[in-house]
């Protein structure tokens, strides 16, 4: 899956918390979030007074929170883990490290309890 396809899939499956998502779809969407956040921060600095978070960054974060959460859950499903494991983000440092390691694991090629393997 390419960069543009991953972004489209991320927003198309806005509230889809039940299927599976490939590693490339996940990481391309994360890359999109990172790059777009930088652009939003630069626009905020150019248009508004320097603050912790500007209005453009805030709107972007709110608009992408649910799709990124859904994508994280689908990525966990792809490695046959419950979506509730996403709550590990609440544990400082250790939780994030565990989730990053799991997100780097390859797609399970066989069907699991969350469905057949996603199309590449």
C-alpha positions as a printed Julia matrix, in Angstrom:
120×3 Matrix{Float64}:
   0.0     0.0    0.0
   1.34    3.39  -0.97
   1.37    6.68   0.91
  -1.75    8.13  -0.74
  -3.67    4.87  -0.46
  -2.83    4.65   3.26
  -4.16    8.15   3.9
  -7.33    7.41   1.94
  -7.81    4.11   3.76
  -7.23    5.78   7.12
  -9.98    8.33   6.54
 -12.29    5.92   4.7
 -12.27    3.59   7.71
 -12.87    6.49  10.11
 -14.93    4.48  12.61
 -13.85    0.96  11.67
 -12.6    -0.7   14.85
 -13.18   -4.31  13.82
 -11.03   -5.2   10.78
  -7.28   -5.5   10.21
  -4.71   -3.05   8.81
  -1.31   -3.73   7.28
   1.97   -2.48   8.67
   2.56   -0.22   5.67
  -0.91    1.35   5.95
  -0.28    2.08   9.62
   3.18    3.6    9.24
   2.3     5.65   6.15
  -0.65    7.13   8.04
   1.6     7.89  11.01
   4.04    9.59   8.62
   1.16   11.65   7.2
   0.1    12.67  10.73
   3.65   13.69  11.58
   4.19   15.75   8.43
   0.75   17.39   8.57
   1.28   18.25  12.25
   4.51   20.03  11.37
   2.75   21.98   8.62
  -0.11   22.89  10.98
   2.37   24.08  13.63
   4.21   26.24  11.1
   0.93   27.78   9.93
  -0.04   28.42  13.56
   3.28   30.16  14.21
   2.91   32.27  11.08
  -0.67   33.36  11.72
  -1.05   33.44  15.5
   0.95   34.27  18.6
   3.22   31.47  19.78
   1.24   29.23  22.13
   1.52   25.67  23.3
  -1.0    24.57  20.68
  -2.54   26.81  18.07
  -6.03   26.62  16.59
  -4.95   24.94  13.32
  -2.98   22.26  15.18
  -5.86   21.75  17.6
  -8.42   21.31  14.84
  -6.11   18.91  12.98
  -5.53   16.88  16.14
  -9.26   16.65  16.84
 -10.03   15.7   13.22
  -7.45   12.9   13.16
  -7.84   11.48  16.69
 -10.58    8.94  15.89
  -9.05    7.72  12.59
  -5.64    7.25  14.22
  -7.18    5.42  17.17
  -9.19    3.18  14.82
  -6.08    2.48  12.75
  -4.08    1.56  15.87
  -6.83   -0.87  16.91
  -6.93   -2.43  13.43
  -3.13   -2.75  13.47
  -3.33   -4.6   16.8
  -6.0    -6.85  15.31
  -3.63   -7.64  12.45
  -1.14   -9.18  14.87
  -4.01  -11.0   16.66
  -4.18   -8.76  19.72
  -7.23   -7.13  21.21
  -7.78   -3.47  20.42
  -7.93   -2.77  24.14
  -4.13   -3.07  24.19
  -4.09    0.46  22.72
  -4.63    1.63  26.31
  -0.96    0.82  26.94
  -0.35    4.4   25.7
  -1.51    5.47  29.15
   1.59    3.88  30.71
   4.45    6.35  30.27
   7.39    5.21  28.09
   7.0     1.43  28.58
   3.51    1.32  27.06
   4.61    3.34  24.03
   7.65    1.13  23.5
   5.55   -2.04  23.6
   3.01   -0.64  21.13
   5.73    0.53  18.74
   7.35   -2.91  18.8
   3.97   -4.54  18.12
   3.23   -2.06  15.3
   6.53   -3.07  13.66
   5.6    -6.75  13.55
   4.68   -8.13  10.12
   1.12   -8.87   9.1
  -0.05  -12.3   10.18
  -0.58  -14.12   6.83
  -3.34  -16.42   8.09
  -6.9   -15.48   9.02
  -7.42  -14.77  12.71
 -10.39  -13.95  14.94
 -10.52  -10.45  13.39
 -10.87  -11.6    9.82
  -8.79  -12.53   6.79
  -5.45  -10.84   6.12
  -5.86   -7.36   4.64
  -5.07   -6.84   0.99
  -1.64   -5.31   0.47
